[in-house]
Amino acid sequence: MPLPRRPGGTGGVTPRSRDELLSAADAVLTHATGDGAEATAVASELELTRYAASIIHQNVAETGLRLRARLIADNRVGVAEVRGEASGSAARVAAAAEDARRLSAREDVAPLPAPDGGDDAPVAFSEATAAASPEARADMVGAVTRLAAAQGLRAYGFVSTQTTGTALVNTRGLRRAATSTQASMVALVRGDNGSGYAARHSPDVESIDVEGLATEAVDTCMRNQNAHSVEPGRFEVVLSPYAVADLLGHLSWVGFSALAKQEQRSFMRLGEKLMSDTVTIADDCREPQLFPYPFDDEGVSTRVVNLVDRGVCESFVYDTPTALRDGVESTGHSLPQPNTWGPFPRHMHMAGGDRTVDELVGAVKRGLYITRFWYVRDVHPLRTIITGMTRDGTFLIEDGKLSAPVNDLRFTQSIVDALADVRGVSRDRLLELEEGETGVLSPWLHLGHFAFTS
């Protein structure tokens, strides 16, 4: 079905109202057959400005409508998806889902969820982000490139603004719809012999501290010139939120899902204390900095889940299939069904502490300050062992002060083991996107040990 054009922006075709989103999903449901059917309509507009060597080299925009159908009948499930707004798309996606259902194997199929009474708020939405222009993004880039140029440095990165409207309906009467926005800015500043990184993310593009980002990236780069080598080994470390977000993100992938528990591949042992008293991790869809969203990919209302409470393994996140197996209710953390990942936390944050960053650094006699990690991969998920590299600002800490930059190091470390030896947590926290593009709100951490292998 054709959707109305949005004023401003790129003149795309993203639906703006709840009724328009639901109408697109309803059109799919009218063609569905079987015992149960679910239809999802996602309309998005993504605008991206990239820059390299302090010059904008790409400004692109993409708009689109995606329709998805999930049909259940005779213990078989069929799923299909189409993109675009051509006439007849709703009928085609329903027919394709039915063809897939007829060819699929019989299995135990979780029923579609019924309405749970939740409303479609809060949602992270900003009119400023939805209406952001290429000129506005170019001005943001200019703030970084000017500061970099004043120091003889070159800047690389991007600014993106995105508006996404989602509607989900099913044959049990569930009807949910919401529209959200996200703005992101990343800067990598390079000199002749080193680099510095900074990033900011928010639902509201106008709340991004561009000057703060530029200053952080340039200052890190200036300190990070002409690094020298250090012998690998175990170091005390202070991790910035960029690095902490990687640790928390990998914990979410390998251990916080109820499916991981049911398949006996999660590190979590409920009721046991595995981490420091200072470690409290939650998934909270109401946290305003974490792109709050009211429902999951089944249309179930997302609940707040305390995952780790003062070091003690507290809870898992659930979707409908895993909740049925454990005889509990879904916490509203489903990915599109069916899937092999299971439920997933998408609003994770770690509680802040009582220290400043300077106090964390000041407590280290000799150690390393890590700006961020790179190319982190799982080595032993059950033991939460990961490996990766430091990047864009690794510094010696000597006698409580940041000292010389050091060459990047490879680490191999158990996340849970590291979080069992937390010696300080900052009051301030910063939002970063982990590798799966999910927001993680993290503090700075002083860890008693971290193993660098080369």
PABAPA-290265 format. One line per 5 residues: number of its first residue (from 1); their letters; for each residue x, y, z of C-alpha. Coordinates in steps of 0.001 Angstrom, whole numbers, plus 500000, padded with zeros to 6 digits. Layout:
N
NUM	a	X/Y/Z  ...;
END
This chain:
454
1	mplpr	500000/500000/500000  501350/503476/499207  502302/505503/502275  502210/509290/502574  505344/511325/501953;
6	rpggt	506946/512947/504969  507697/516652/504778  511346/517618/505213  514259/515214/505440  514837/513504/502123;
11	ggvtp	511165/513459/501122  510978/509735/501853  507955/507547/502416  508235/506676/506090  504836/506466/507796;
16	rsrde	504576/508867/510679  501395/507898/512464  500373/504854/514460  497343/504300/512218  499478/504254/509065;
21	llsaa	501855/501696/510554  499034/499449/511757  497237/499706/508426  500333/498378/506628  500515/495397/509012;
26	davlt	496760/494765/508847  496980/494533/505068  499255/491496/505451  497017/489873/508039  493980/490030/505760;
31	hatgd	495723/487573/503398  496958/485197/506112  495672/481657/506579  496192/478955/509204  495753/478630/512955;
36	gaeat	497598/481812/513767  499302/484651/511959  501561/487544/512830  502331/490530/510609  505011/493160/511052;
41	avase	505486/496392/509135  508710/498367/509547  509139/501705/507808  512555/503333/508107  514536/506303/506931;
46	leltr	518305/506281/507435  520463/509271/506524  524249/509016/506723  527106/511481/506317  530616/509993/506156;
51	yaasi	533899/511865/506286  537524/510820/505701  540764/512819/505883  538581/515675/507232  536450/515821/504061;
56	ihqnv	532840/514723/503650  532929/512120/500917  529490/510506/501170  526008/511697/501973  523320/509096/501414;
61	aetgl	519738/508418/502422  517679/505255/502312  513968/504875/502874  511984/501692/502780  509083/499583/503945;
66	rlrar	509555/496001/505101  506645/493590/505508  507000/490292/507381  504526/487471/507861  504702/484510/510251;
71	liadn	502056/481786/509771  501392/478833/512068  499273/475766/511196  499535/472004/511634  502649/472372/513848;
76	rvgva	504487/474041/510993  505777/477607/510805  506367/479682/507700  508053/483070/507553  508516/485444/504646;
81	evrge	509563/489034/504175  509400/491536/501343  510858/494991/500987  509376/497851/499039  505966/499353/498418;
86	asgsa	504913/497745/495161  501250/497012/494686  500316/493605/496059  503240/493301/498495  500952/492355/501387;
91	arvaa	499403/489475/499429  502790/488299/498151  504428/488121/501565  501481/486193/503021  501528/483727/500100;
96	aaeda	505289/483255/500418  504956/482583/504153  502291/479959/503454  504517/478275/500853  507342/478182/503416;
101	rrlsa	504992/476776/506054  503824/473908/503841  507427/472890/503155  508678/473176/506741  509079/470294/509173;
106	redva	506597/469675/511958  507817/470788/515376  506597/472018/518739  505455/475553/518033  504983/478187/520703;
111	plpap	501637/479970/520409  501374/483592/519441  501204/485909/522458  497932/487544/523428  497681/491255/524271;
116	dggdd	499197/491898/527703  497688/495311/528387  500940/497219/527899  500890/500610/526242  503181/501795/523481;
121	apvaf	505300/504096/525636  507966/505097/526439  509548/505494/523041  512778/507250/522169  511564/509769/519596;
126	seata	512893/513199/518659  511410/515476/516025  514844/517077/515619  516374/513732/514679  513528/512845/512331;
131	aaspe	513920/516177/510516  517741/516386/510547  519160/517693/507281  522436/516957/505474  523500/520515/506294;
136	aradm	522971/519907/510022  525064/516752/509897  527759/518591/507934  527902/521239/510659  528519/518477/513217;
141	vgavt	531335/517087/511093  532816/520563/510757  533178/520916/514529  535404/517831/514569  537448/518598/511466;
146	rlaaa	538195/522177/512543  539506/521112/515930  541531/518304/514350  542989/520628/511690  544089/523112/514369;
151	qglra	546399/520386/515684  547524/519151/512279  545382/516005/512532  542934/514291/510168  539420/513202/511133;
156	ygfvs	537384/510203/509979  533948/508952/510923  530243/509434/510357  527044/511062/511551  523778/509154/511116;
161	tqttg	520139/509899/511866  517467/507255/511672  513696/507107/512099  512047/503690/512432  508335/502984/512720;
166	talvn	507211/499465/513651  503767/497914/513840  503013/494339/514892  499605/492648/514831  498462/489054/515208;
171	trglr	495305/486987/515007  494962/486885/518819  494132/490581/518853  497586/491964/519626  498184/495419/518111;
176	raats	501336/497395/518876  502965/500309/517093  505700/502828/517872  508157/505121/516102  511672/505748/517388;
181	tqasm	514711/507796/516389  518440/507369/516809  521346/509716/516149  524967/508569/516220  528286/510338/515743;
186	valvr	531688/508659/515639  535056/510353/515270  538454/508751/514712  541222/511351/514664  544644/510389/513305;
191	gdngs	548091/511889/513473  551276/510602/511898  551839/507975/514598  548636/507402/516529  544873/507883/516749;
196	gyaar	542058/508817/519106  538420/507707/519228  535181/509161/520561  531489/508420/519979  528117/509726/521101;
201	hspdv	524632/508270/520592  521198/509598/521497  517560/509550/520400  517873/513348/520051  520506/514623/517638;
206	esidv	520478/518015/519356  521585/516459/522659  524811/515066/521190  527767/516924/522681  529673/517466/519451;
211	eglat	532305/519752/520987  532897/517277/523802  533266/514433/521311  535694/516436/519181  537787/517454/522189;
216	eavdt	537924/513890/523475  539010/512410/520152  541634/515107/519481  543067/515021/523020  543335/511230/522941;
221	cmrnq	545030/511356/519560  547522/514000/520705  548506/511885/523728  548658/508729/521610  551554/509669/519290;
226	nahsv	554738/507596/519014  553644/504706/521221  556230/502236/522431  556046/498544/523245  555519/496982/526667;
231	epgrf	555916/493377/527621  552563/491551/527719  551309/490153/531000  548716/490785/533697  548030/494452/534362;
236	evvls	545730/496491/536520  543568/498402/534070  541173/501291/533872  538645/500651/531090  536683/503445/529451;
241	pyava	532964/502860/528758  533805/502045/525131  535732/498995/526354  533273/498116/529135  530436/498049/526596;
246	dllgh	532261/495251/524757  532494/493196/527953  528816/493645/528770  527787/493041/525172  529568/489695/525081;
251	lswvg	527994/488696/528399  524591/489368/526834  525388/487176/523821  526683/484202/525781  524878/484175/529089;
256	fsala	521844/486340/529823  519426/484506/527512  517065/481899/528980  517816/479741/525935  521507/479707/526914;
261	kqeqr	520449/478492/530354  518167/475811/528934  520904/474595/526605  523390/474612/529517  525778/477011/527822;
266	sfmrl	525364/480030/530118  527909/481099/532732  525036/482297/534952  524291/480267/538102  521287/481860/539758;
271	geklm	521850/482873/543352  525640/482515/543168  527989/485447/543542  530390/485402/540592  531368/489066/540416;
276	sdtvt	532324/491965/542652  529819/493667/544979  530129/496746/542770  528753/494984/539684  525034/495451/539077;
281	iaddc	523808/494892/535526  520215/495361/534378  518177/495504/531213  515848/498487/531507  513666/499552/528603;
286	repql	512688/502703/530550  516221/504109/530765  515974/507339/528717  519531/507132/527374  519079/503578/526070;
291	fpypf	516589/504190/523250  513592/503021/525318  511139/500856/523429  507941/499357/524850  507654/495942/523181;
296	ddegv	509720/493170/521613  509552/491416/518240  506550/489356/519352  504681/492430/520584  505169/491510/524259;
301	strvv	505736/494396/526673  509385/494639/527679  510032/494378/531407  512913/495582/533534  515170/492617/534363;
306	nlvdr	517920/492686/536989  520527/490365/535512  523317/490653/538090  522678/492254/541492  525793/493264/543459;
311	gvces	527719/490448/541870  525021/487794/542302  523461/486109/539252  519834/487224/539460  517715/486608/536334;
316	fvydt	517531/485737/532651  515583/487405/529859  512777/485401/528221  510762/485226/525040  507576/483167/524590;
321	ptalr	509188/479810/523645  511733/479854/526497  509132/481108/528978  506836/478178/528136  509652/475695/528779;
326	dgves	510364/477189/532210  506736/477810/533140  507180/481576/533510  506072/484666/531625  508026/486281/528821;
331	tghsl	510011/489335/529882  509530/490869/526433  512998/490227/525011  512154/488270/521876  513935/488589/518582;
336	pqpnt	511844/487890/515437  510451/484365/515748  511473/481692/515002  515189/482095/515664  518157/480175/517080;
341	wgpfp	519465/482997/519298  516699/483021/521858  515802/486149/523829  518238/489052/523940  518675/492080/526261;
346	rhmhm	518636/495312/524277  518676/497982/527007  521638/496935/529132  523396/499115/531634  525808/498762/534527;
351	aggdr	525228/500789/537660  527612/503651/538346  529773/503939/541432  531201/506720/543583  534524/507607/541919;
356	tvdel	535704/510125/539382  537790/508915/536457  540815/510717/537918  540319/508838/541184  540214/505510/539333;
361	vgavk	543472/506308/537557  544980/507702/540743  544465/504387/542531  546732/502509/540087  550440/502268/540877;
366	rglyi	551315/500726/537521  548827/499607/534926  547123/500426/531643  544336/502767/530583  542303/501223/527728;
371	trfwy	540223/503491/525499  538530/500701/523565  538771/497160/522283  538672/495942/518698  537637/492730/516943;
376	vrdvh	536569/491005/520151  535679/487349/519699  534537/484544/522011  537103/481875/522871  535154/479890/525495;
381	plrti	531588/481199/525903  530765/479103/528978  533784/480564/530773  533206/483992/529157  536753/484008/527759;
386	itgmt	537206/486530/524964  540130/487725/522881  540756/490927/520973  542988/493965/520612  543242/497353/522249;
391	rdgtf	542878/500309/519888  542982/504099/519548  544536/504976/522869  546290/502586/525247  548368/504322/527916;
396	liedg	550610/503371/530779  549470/504432/534227  552420/505159/536500  552090/506354/540089  548444/507245/539570;
401	klsap	548906/509310/536413  548441/508681/532705  551872/508242/531179  553271/507239/527799  551193/505659/525029;
406	vndlr	551881/502001/524339  551425/499882/521238  548196/497960/520956  548102/494635/522778  546177/491411/522332;
411	ftqsi	544246/490208/525361  542691/486876/526311  540571/487182/529415  537488/485800/531163  534945/488602/531557;
416	vdala	533466/487147/534740  536934/486665/536217  537786/490301/535464  534502/491571/536927  535173/489580/540107;
421	dvrgv	538089/491949/540806  536547/495401/540360  538377/497963/542483  536489/501065/541469  533497/502236/539417;
426	srdrl	532955/505771/538125  529906/507879/538847  529727/509025/535229  528515/506677/532516  528569/506841/528729;
431	lelee	526416/505195/526073  528168/503105/523427  526846/500707/520814  528220/497205/521174  529025/495110/518114;
436	getgv	525396/494168/517509  524447/497884/517463  522599/497597/520787  523110/500458/523224  525014/499724/526438;
441	lspwl	525292/502341/529190  528594/501804/531001  530834/503426/533627  534623/503520/533724  536030/500515/535615;
446	hlghf	539220/499921/537576  539946/496190/537356  542546/494442/539448  543822/492320/536582  543512/491822/532842;
451	afts	545613/489370/530820  547502/490610/527747  549096/487848/525733  551015/489579/522940;
END
